[in-house]
Amino acid sequence: MSALTKAKGFKKSKSGTYLSMAATAFGAFGVAKRLKKARAENDTLVLIDATVSAAAIVTGLAILYRELKRLGDDDVLLG
């Protein structure tokens, strides 16, 4: 199996899914910072943008969690 084939398959692996979840969750810090700043400055447009971004992060994490369940994770915490 070539290295390129392994790299393409990594995204569909449990490790790749966990990594994607971590990267998505890390983006939440930036969104939280933008939300806080928008509230402090009463900037409605930035507040709406940050809220939509937060919804996208939640949706992305839900999709990744579903993918993780499909991979048959045996972790007790995930059910």
C-alpha positions in Angstrom: 0.0 0.0 0.0 1.5 3.3 -1.0 1.9 6.2 1.4 -0.6 8.3 -0.7 -3.3 5.6 -0.4 -2.7 5.4 3.4 -3.0 9.2 3.7 -6.3 9.2 1.8 -7.7 6.5 4.0 -6.7 8.3 7.2 -9.6 10.7 6.9 -12.0 7.8 7.1 -10.2 6.2 10.0 -11.0 6.6 13.7 -7.8 8.5 14.3 -8.6 10.8 11.4 -12.1 11.4 12.7 -10.8 12.2 16.1 -8.3 14.6 14.6 -11.0 16.3 12.6 -13.2 16.6 15.7 -10.3 18.2 17.6 -9.6 20.7 14.8 -13.3 21.6 14.6 -13.6 22.0 18.3 -10.4 24.2 18.3 -12.2 26.5 15.9 -14.8 27.1 18.6 -12.2 29.1 20.6 -11.9 31.7 17.8 -15.7 31.9 17.4 -16.2 32.3 21.2 -13.6 35.2 21.1 -15.5 36.8 18.2 -18.8 36.5 20.0 -17.4 38.1 23.2 -15.9 41.0 21.2 -19.1 41.5 19.2 -21.1 41.7 22.3 -18.8 44.1 23.9 -18.8 46.4 20.9 -22.6 45.9 20.2 -21.7 44.9 16.6 -24.8 43.0 15.4 -23.4 41.9 12.1 -20.3 40.3 13.6 -22.5 38.8 16.3 -24.7 37.2 13.6 -21.6 36.0 11.7 -20.1 34.4 14.8 -23.4 32.8 15.7 -23.7 31.2 12.3 -20.1 30.0 12.6 -20.9 28.5 16.0 -23.9 26.7 14.5 -21.6 25.3 11.7 -19.1 24.1 14.3 -21.9 22.3 16.2 -23.2 20.7 13.0 -19.7 19.7 11.9 -19.1 18.0 15.3 -22.4 16.2 15.1 -21.6 14.9 11.6 -18.1 13.8 12.8 -19.6 12.1 15.8 -22.1 10.2 13.6 -19.2 9.1 11.3 -17.3 7.9 14.4 -20.3 5.8 15.4 -20.5 4.3 11.9 -16.8 3.3 12.2 -17.9 1.1 15.1 -16.1 2.8 18.0 -16.1 0.5 21.1 -15.5 3.3 23.5 -17.9 3.0 26.5 -18.2 6.8 26.7 -19.7 7.1 23.2 -22.4 4.5 23.8 
